[in-house]
Amino acid sequence: MTNIIRVTREFSFEMAHALWNYDGPCRNVHGHSYRLFVTVSGRPVDNPADPKNGMVIDFGDLKKLVYGSIISIFDHSVTISSNQEKERTEACKAMFGNTVVVDYQPTCENLAADFASRIKNRLPAGVTLHNLKLYETATSYAEWFASDNE
C-alpha cells in the first residue's frame, strides 16, 4: 500500500473588495494581490498502465479545477456582501463591471471557507482537500483545514 501524500499548488489573482458595515478603512473599495495555496491529499496512482501513475492528482487538473471554480470568477473583480444596500450594489456593478456579490462579509477568512467549499466536492475520487491558505497581503493570511471542519 502506498503512502498518503499531500501536494500543493499555488495560485495568484487580483481582487478588490469592500467590507460592509466595517468600522475601519476597509469599508471602502480596495484591492489585494491574493495568493492561494491549495493542498490536497491522497494515495498516488499505483498502476504503470495509467498515464497518471505516481500522481495524487495531475497538477494541471488541479489548476483547471481551481481556475474554473475560483480564479475565473474572482480575478479582477470587486467582491461585496449581499447585505450592502441595493443602490450601492448597483453602483458597484455599473462602475466596476465584474462585481461578485456573495452572501457573506468578503473577509479573507470567509473567502477561504468559500473557496474550500468550491473545491472539496469537485476533486476526483480518492483525493481530498487537506487545507487551503489564502494570503491577502504578504504578511496576512487565513487558513482552512479539513480536520477542523469535519
N, C-alpha and C positions, 0 to 999 in steps of 0.2 A: 504494500500500500504506500503510495506517495505521500509526502508531507503536505500539509496545508500551507500555502504561500500567499502572501499579500503583495499586490502590485499597485503602484500609484501612478497616476498621470496628472500632470499639471496643465491648467488652462488659464488663460487671461482674457479679460474683457473690460470694456469701459461702460460705466453706468452712472447715471445721476439719480438722485432720489431726494425726497423731502419727507421729513418726519412730522406727520400731522399732530397738532396739539403738543408738540415738544416745547420745553421752556428754554431752549438754547439756540445757538445759531444754526444748528442742523435742521431747524424747521423750514429753512429756506432751501430752495433747489440748489444742490451742489453735487459734484461728481467725484468718483473714485476710479482708480485703476485697480480692479479686483484681480486677485489670484486665487484660483480654486484648485485644491488638491483632492482628488477622488481616489480612495483606496478601497479595493475590492479584495476578497479572499476566496480561495478555493483550491482544489487539487489540480495540478497541471494534467492535461490530457496525457494519457499513457497508452498511445496507440500509434505505432510507426506508420500506419496507413492513413492516419488523419493528418491533413495539412496543418492543423493547429497543435500537433504533437509537441509536448513540453510546455504549453502555454496554459495559464489560468484563463486568460481572455486575451484575444488579439488586441494590442494597444490601438490599432486602427478601428476596431469595432467599438471599443470604449469611447474613442474620440467621436465617432458617429453618434453614439447614444447621447453623450453629454452635449454635443453641438445641437442635436435635434431637440432635446428637451429643455435646455437651459440657454446656451450661448446664443442660438439663433433668435431667441425671444428677448433676452435681457441686454445683449450687447448694444451699445449706443442707444439705450432707451432712457426714459425718465420713468422711474417706478414710484408710484404713490399709493397710499391706502384708500380703499373704498369708503372709509369713514370721512374723508375730506368732503367739503361742501361740493355739491354738484357743479356749481358755477366755476369753482377753481379747477375741478377735474376737466371740465370742458375747455377752460382757458389753457390748461397744460396741453391738452390734445391739439388744440389749434396752434399753439405756439411751438411745440416741440415735435409734433408728429408722432414718433414712436413712443407712445405713452403706455406703460403697463400698469394696470390697476389691479392690485392684489387685495385680498380680504384680511390683511394683517398690516401692522406697522412695519415698513420695509427696513428694519434694522439688520445689521449683519447677522445677528442671532437668528432672527426669523427667516431671513433669506437662506441661511444654512439649512434650517429644518425643511423649508420648502424644497430646496434643491435635492435634499436626501430623499424626500418623498417622490420626486420626479424621476429619480434614478433607480431606487431599490427594486421596484417591481418590473423594471424593463431589462434587468440583467438576465443573461442566459442561465439555464438550469445548472445548479451546482456552484454558481458564483453568487456571492452575497456582498452587499455594501458593508464594509467594515467601519469606515469613518470618512468624514468629509471635513476639510478645513478651508474656510473662506477668509482670505485676508482682505480687509477693507482699506488698510493703509500698510505701509512697510512694517509697522510695529504693532498692529492691532488685528486680531482675527477671532473668529468664532469657530468652534468645533462641534460636530455632531458625531456621536459614536453609537453604533447599533446596540452594543451591550448596555448602554444607558437607556435605550428606548424600546426594550423588548416587553 
